[in-house]
Protein backbone atom coordinates (compact mmCIF):
# COMPACT_ATOMS: atom_id res chain seq x y z
CA UNK A 1 0.00 0.00 0.00
CA UNK A 2 1.14 3.51 -0.80
CA UNK A 3 0.28 6.71 1.04
CA UNK A 4 -1.49 9.54 -0.74
CA UNK A 5 -2.41 13.12 0.11
CA UNK A 6 -5.70 14.47 -1.21
CA UNK A 7 -6.47 18.17 -1.57
CA UNK A 8 -9.97 19.09 -2.65
CA UNK A 9 -12.53 21.85 -2.94
CA UNK A 10 -15.98 22.04 -1.37
CA UNK A 11 -18.97 23.56 -3.13
CA UNK A 12 -20.28 26.95 -2.04
CA UNK A 13 -22.34 26.72 1.16
CA UNK A 14 -21.04 23.18 1.77
CA UNK A 15 -21.79 23.32 5.51
CA UNK A 16 -25.52 23.59 4.84
CA UNK A 17 -25.65 21.43 1.71
CA UNK A 18 -23.80 18.52 3.33
CA UNK A 19 -26.09 18.22 6.34
CA UNK A 20 -28.53 15.67 4.90
CA UNK A 21 -25.63 13.43 3.78
CA UNK A 22 -23.31 13.87 6.77
CA UNK A 23 -24.31 10.75 8.75
CA UNK A 24 -23.83 8.50 5.72
CA UNK A 25 -20.51 10.19 4.90
CA UNK A 26 -19.13 9.84 8.43
CA UNK A 27 -20.22 6.21 8.70
CA UNK A 28 -18.35 5.41 5.50
CA UNK A 29 -15.25 7.28 6.68
CA UNK A 30 -15.25 5.31 9.93
CA UNK A 31 -15.35 2.09 7.92
CA UNK A 32 -12.38 3.25 5.82
CA UNK A 33 -10.52 4.25 9.00
CA UNK A 34 -11.21 0.87 10.61
CA UNK A 35 -9.79 -0.83 7.50
CA UNK A 36 -6.62 1.34 7.64
CA UNK A 37 -7.42 2.99 4.31
CA UNK A 38 -8.16 6.42 5.74
CA UNK A 39 -5.51 8.05 7.91
CA UNK A 40 -7.20 11.44 8.27
CA UNK A 41 -9.66 13.63 6.37
CA UNK A 42 -11.35 16.93 7.05
CA UNK A 43 -12.08 20.48 5.96
CA UNK A 44 -9.82 23.44 6.39
CA UNK A 45 -11.05 25.94 8.98
CA UNK A 46 -12.46 28.19 6.23
CA UNK A 47 -14.46 25.14 4.96
CA UNK A 48 -13.49 25.83 1.32
CA UNK A 49 -11.00 22.97 1.04
CA UNK A 50 -10.52 19.41 2.20
CA UNK A 51 -7.34 17.61 3.13
CA UNK A 52 -6.83 13.91 3.56
CA UNK A 53 -4.25 11.16 3.85
CA UNK A 54 -5.08 7.69 2.57
CA UNK A 55 -3.46 4.30 2.12
CA UNK A 56 -4.27 2.68 -1.23
CA UNK A 57 -2.86 0.33 -3.83
CA UNK A 58 -2.62 3.13 -6.40
CA UNK A 59 -4.21 6.42 -7.52
CA UNK A 60 -6.94 4.65 -9.47
CA UNK A 61 -8.09 2.75 -6.38
CA UNK A 62 -8.13 5.98 -4.40
CA UNK A 63 -10.10 7.80 -7.13
CA UNK A 64 -12.72 5.05 -6.95
CA UNK A 65 -12.91 5.40 -3.17
CA UNK A 66 -13.32 9.17 -3.35
CA UNK A 67 -15.91 9.07 -6.11
CA UNK A 68 -18.03 6.51 -4.23
CA UNK A 69 -18.39 8.94 -1.35
CA UNK A 70 -21.80 10.60 -1.05
CA UNK A 71 -20.12 14.02 -0.84
CA UNK A 72 -18.63 13.52 -4.31
CA UNK A 73 -21.80 12.05 -5.74
CA UNK A 74 -23.97 14.90 -4.42
CA UNK A 75 -21.56 17.68 -5.44
CA UNK A 76 -20.41 18.66 -1.94
CA UNK A 77 -16.84 17.98 -3.08
CA UNK A 78 -16.40 19.57 -6.49
CA UNK A 79 -12.79 18.74 -7.32
CA UNK A 80 -9.76 17.01 -5.88
CA UNK A 81 -6.11 16.27 -6.59
CA UNK A 82 -4.16 13.22 -5.44
CA UNK A 83 -0.44 13.22 -4.69
CA UNK A 84 1.83 10.34 -3.74
CA UNK A 85 3.21 11.01 -0.27
CA UNK A 86 6.45 9.90 1.31
CA UNK A 87 6.08 9.86 5.07
CA UNK A 88 9.38 11.04 6.52
CA UNK A 89 8.50 10.53 10.20
Backbone bond lengths (Angstrom), bond angles and torsions (degrees), N, CA, C in turn:
res aa  C-N    CA-C-N  psi(-1)  N-CA   C-N-CA  omega(-1)  CA-C   N-CA-C  phi
1 X - - - 1.454 - - 1.532 109.14 -
2 X 1.306 114.49 139.87 1.459 121.02 175.47 1.525 108.99 -104.48
3 X 1.325 115.23 161.22 1.462 120.82 175.56 1.527 108.50 -101.85
4 X 1.329 114.83 142.72 1.455 121.70 -179.56 1.524 110.20 -135.25
5 X 1.324 114.75 145.46 1.458 122.24 172.12 1.523 107.24 -104.98
6 X 1.320 116.03 136.73 1.460 122.07 177.60 1.519 108.49 -119.48
7 X 1.332 115.80 128.24 1.451 122.88 171.70 1.521 106.46 -116.35
8 X 1.314 117.41 132.62 1.448 120.03 -178.66 1.512 112.42 -142.27
9 X 1.325 114.11 176.99 1.461 121.98 -177.84 1.525 108.68 -125.49
10 X 1.320 115.31 133.95 1.465 122.01 173.80 1.527 110.17 -86.89
11 X 1.314 116.05 155.70 1.461 121.20 173.45 1.532 109.31 -68.92
12 X 1.315 115.92 167.28 1.473 119.97 173.87 1.529 108.37 -66.06
13 X 1.323 115.75 141.23 1.466 122.90 179.24 1.540 112.31 61.13
14 X 1.331 115.39 34.77 1.474 120.85 -177.17 1.520 112.62 -58.64
15 X 1.315 117.96 -36.63 1.471 120.90 -177.25 1.528 110.26 -57.35
16 X 1.305 117.63 -43.23 1.463 120.64 179.28 1.526 112.22 -78.30
17 X 1.317 116.65 -41.56 1.464 120.48 -176.29 1.533 112.71 -68.27
18 X 1.327 117.26 -28.67 1.461 120.10 -177.08 1.523 113.41 -79.09
19 X 1.308 117.56 -17.75 1.466 121.94 -169.36 1.532 113.42 -51.49
20 X 1.304 118.51 -46.97 1.471 120.58 -176.48 1.532 113.00 -69.46
21 X 1.342 117.18 -16.29 1.465 121.45 -178.67 1.530 112.95 -107.61
22 X 1.305 117.09 -4.59 1.476 122.28 -170.41 1.524 113.13 -61.16
23 X 1.321 118.85 -45.00 1.461 121.17 -178.70 1.517 110.88 -60.79
24 X 1.315 117.41 -45.97 1.462 121.79 178.46 1.525 110.75 -62.12
25 X 1.320 116.54 -43.79 1.467 122.60 179.55 1.532 110.88 -60.25
26 X 1.329 117.28 -49.16 1.458 121.18 -177.57 1.528 112.15 -67.06
27 X 1.311 117.14 -35.95 1.462 120.97 176.82 1.532 110.10 -62.12
28 X 1.306 116.06 -44.28 1.466 120.12 178.59 1.520 111.45 -64.58
29 X 1.332 117.03 -41.91 1.462 120.25 178.87 1.529 111.28 -62.46
30 X 1.319 117.07 -39.28 1.468 120.10 177.53 1.520 110.40 -61.51
31 X 1.323 116.73 -41.30 1.462 120.63 177.79 1.532 110.70 -61.70
32 X 1.326 117.31 -43.76 1.466 120.73 178.33 1.529 111.20 -65.00
33 X 1.319 116.55 -37.19 1.471 121.25 177.51 1.525 110.02 -65.85
34 X 1.319 117.22 -45.26 1.464 121.54 179.39 1.530 112.06 -61.25
35 X 1.320 116.91 -28.91 1.468 122.06 -179.88 1.529 112.36 -92.09
36 X 1.341 117.06 8.02 1.468 123.75 178.73 1.530 112.60 61.58
37 X 1.312 116.85 29.88 1.462 121.47 174.13 1.525 109.21 -93.18
38 X 1.317 115.93 -43.84 1.458 122.07 178.76 1.517 109.60 -94.34
39 X 1.330 115.99 127.24 1.462 121.08 174.15 1.522 108.48 -93.14
40 X 1.330 116.51 -51.23 1.457 121.96 177.67 1.529 109.19 -160.53
41 X 1.323 116.39 152.49 1.459 121.20 178.16 1.521 108.52 -160.23
42 X 1.311 116.34 138.27 1.453 119.22 176.52 1.509 112.12 179.55
43 X 1.331 115.24 170.83 1.468 120.57 179.51 1.523 111.05 -82.59
44 X 1.323 114.51 156.74 1.456 119.08 168.42 1.531 107.43 -72.32
45 X 1.301 117.01 163.28 1.470 120.91 -176.47 1.535 112.20 -58.35
46 X 1.319 116.90 -32.41 1.472 120.53 179.69 1.537 111.89 -77.12
47 X 1.318 117.13 -8.10 1.479 126.04 179.85 1.534 114.31 60.95
48 X 1.326 117.10 22.29 1.471 120.72 175.10 1.526 111.33 -93.10
49 X 1.328 116.47 -24.76 1.458 120.91 -171.90 1.527 110.72 -129.87
50 X 1.332 114.93 158.45 1.456 119.69 173.37 1.518 108.69 -122.57
51 X 1.319 114.71 153.32 1.451 122.51 179.49 1.516 107.62 -136.00
52 X 1.314 116.05 136.40 1.456 118.70 177.54 1.512 112.50 -150.30
53 X 1.318 115.08 158.45 1.460 122.59 172.84 1.521 106.73 -126.66
54 X 1.316 115.80 130.34 1.463 122.20 -176.90 1.525 110.73 -131.46
55 X 1.304 115.82 155.82 1.461 124.05 166.91 1.525 106.45 -106.62
56 X 1.323 116.57 130.90 1.467 120.42 179.26 1.524 109.40 -156.52
57 X 1.319 114.59 162.79 1.461 120.76 178.47 1.534 110.67 -65.01
58 X 1.337 116.03 -43.14 1.460 121.08 -179.84 1.531 108.90 -163.33
59 X 1.336 116.18 178.39 1.468 120.65 -177.88 1.520 112.24 -63.06
60 X 1.314 116.85 -36.12 1.472 119.39 -179.79 1.523 111.06 -63.17
61 X 1.315 117.09 -42.72 1.468 120.14 177.88 1.528 110.14 -62.03
62 X 1.317 116.68 -41.70 1.464 120.05 179.94 1.525 111.27 -67.39
63 X 1.329 118.34 -39.81 1.473 120.89 175.88 1.528 110.79 -57.23
64 X 1.330 115.69 -44.35 1.469 119.85 178.26 1.522 111.08 -60.66
65 X 1.328 116.70 -42.95 1.472 120.02 178.79 1.521 111.25 -61.51
66 X 1.317 116.55 -46.12 1.468 120.90 -178.70 1.526 110.42 -63.54
67 X 1.316 116.41 -44.84 1.466 119.75 -173.87 1.527 113.17 -77.46
68 X 1.324 117.82 -8.51 1.467 121.31 171.74 1.523 111.86 -87.01
69 X 1.319 116.61 -10.79 1.463 120.40 -179.41 1.526 109.95 -71.82
70 X 1.299 117.19 140.10 1.463 123.36 -179.71 1.534 111.47 -58.94
71 X 1.326 117.55 -32.00 1.462 119.66 178.77 1.527 111.21 -65.67
72 X 1.309 117.70 -36.14 1.470 120.35 176.15 1.524 109.40 -71.54
73 X 1.306 116.20 -47.75 1.461 120.87 -176.26 1.523 112.80 -62.67
74 X 1.312 118.03 -31.64 1.470 121.71 -178.92 1.527 113.24 -97.51
75 X 1.336 117.31 5.55 1.463 120.15 175.24 1.514 115.17 79.57
76 X 1.321 117.58 17.40 1.476 120.36 175.53 1.530 108.43 -74.44
77 X 1.331 116.20 -43.70 1.464 121.25 168.79 1.523 106.19 -93.04
78 X 1.330 116.90 128.79 1.462 119.06 -175.82 1.528 113.46 -108.00
79 X 1.304 117.18 -19.11 1.465 120.73 175.66 1.519 108.90 -161.53
80 X 1.322 115.08 161.39 1.463 119.82 176.86 1.518 109.71 -158.67
81 X 1.321 115.47 156.64 1.455 123.41 173.97 1.523 107.79 -128.14
82 X 1.321 115.99 144.57 1.458 122.78 -179.52 1.519 108.63 -117.39
83 X 1.325 115.69 134.15 1.460 121.59 178.47 1.525 109.28 -130.00
84 X 1.335 116.03 135.15 1.461 119.42 171.12 1.525 107.69 -63.00
85 X 1.318 116.01 142.58 1.454 120.94 -176.63 1.502 109.46 -127.10
86 X 1.315 115.25 135.10 1.465 121.63 174.42 1.518 107.25 -107.07
87 X 1.297 117.13 111.82 1.464 121.24 -179.10 1.516 108.58 -78.28
88 X 1.325 116.49 115.96 1.459 121.19 -177.95 1.530 112.05 -82.15
89 X 1.312 117.63 -35.07 1.467 121.72 -179.99 1.501 109.82 -128.61
